[in-house]
Amino acid sequence: MDRIPSFKAYDIRGKVPGELNADLAYKIGRTYATLLKCKSVLIGRDVRKSSPELSESLAKGLNDAGCDVIDLGLCGTEMIYFGTPYLNADGGIMITASHNPPEYNGLKFVKKGSVPMGYDAGLDEIEKRILKNDLGEVADVKGKIHQKDLMNEFIDSLKRFYNAEKMKPLKVVVNAGNGCVGPALDTLEKFLPIKMIKIFNEPDSNFPNGVPNPLLPGNRQATIDAIKKHRADLGVAWDGDYDRCFFFDEDANFIEGYYIVGILAKSILKLNPQEKVVHDPRLIWNTVDVVSRAGGKAVVSKSGHAFIKQKMREENAIYGGEMSAHHYFRENYYSDSGLIPFLLILQLMSDENVKMSELVREMVKNYPCSGEINSTVSAPAQKIEEIKQKYSNGTQNELDGISVEFPDWRFNVRMSNTEPLLRLNVETKADEKLMKIKTQELLDFIRT
């Protein structure tokens, strides 16, 4: 079957205008509304230069199929996840390329009730219909566009995740990366006792301080410098559509998303013992240990928001976490959020009267990890086969890429769903030296 290059496993993403453009956005809108028989669909967009044109064409396609559009304008992805069920819309579409370079854009989809829509759950059918130019009939009565500002309702909905009266007046560096989170932080600030030290807070499509991707070590420096300058208790940075947040402790050390999964699982299970926690297979030992000791049950899922959300719904899990800094909550329509983890950790630091470094210290010591390391490989599938052969003496699992486990160390290598990369993660049991040796060993093998 022919493929449209921008159609990926979880969403649509590609370079504008070569892989994604106004014409394709129109076809997607019309086909989506026809396929799901939508009467109303929520749409929103990130700060990218190409987002307004894509939004306009998407809305026209939805309208031509007879579907009304509720347009949130500039917003974060989690506002689509919140707003779709809140307004009882038949679906939601966010125009964003998250942390990708400025020349990229994309679309993320949910169905009614914010049920995820990945390639194996509807996007494949949209692609087939577009390739056959089977977009559905143009409606006799076209839909209308309604502009809607949901910011206050959205921020108000977050109050169930924290208690401002019991929160300490912490000093927190917040780095919006010139993405979409700035306006949300400005609104949220009114309800919190903390002092926010804001950097790069204004949405800016030029990304004058670099693309908002805190996973790139070079993009962390501004947050690190501000924590040191202001002697802050905590640093937090967001990606472009703020469905992910990244943490730094009071000494300006970046904290791997893997350990944040452990912290959040532990704090949630403290109040909700015996519940299930879903996690991805890249790094697992700390999560399994923490969840088990807290009386919960850890459930592994393939990486990616569509897979995690589906598994959470199947298991009725209270929380799901990925080491890539996606955190999902049952009380948030099983959706990921970049603000809820921020609020939960502020609350946890306040309730337990601890520093951020103290929350994570034991986990880092018990299960040192490499963090995710990307390598560009000409034939990634072939390289994974070679890795299977080389490490055939370990216990292997192919749920997502290849995971190989030994008594005192384990690793996962998987292909990126959006880029031509292999992604490596290594962890050990309380042996940082072994972790570094094995990481280098694997990188040498992957890159030769």
Secondary structure, DSSP 8 states (H G I E B T S, - for coil): ----TTB-SSSEEEETTTTS-HHHHHHHHHHHHHHHT-SEEEEEE-S-TTHHHHHHHHHHHHHHTT-EEEEEEE--HHHHHHHHHHTT-SEEEEE--TTS-TTEEEEEEEEGGG-B--GGGTHHHHHHHHHTT------SS---EEE---HHHHHHHGGGG--GGG----EEEEE-TTSSHHHHHHHHHTT--SEEEEES-S--TT-TT--S-TTSGGGGHHHHHHHHHHT-SEEEEE-TTSS-EEEE-TT--EE-HHHHHHHHHHHHHHHSTT-EEEE-SSS-HHHHHHHHHTT-EEEE--SSHHHHHHHHHHHT-SEEE-TTS-EEEGGGTTEE-SSHHHHHHHHHHHHHT--HHHHHHHHHHHS-B---EEEE-SSHHHHHHHHHHHTTTSEEE-SSSEEEE-SSEEEEEEE-SSSSEEEEEEEESS-HHHHHHHHHHHHHHHT-
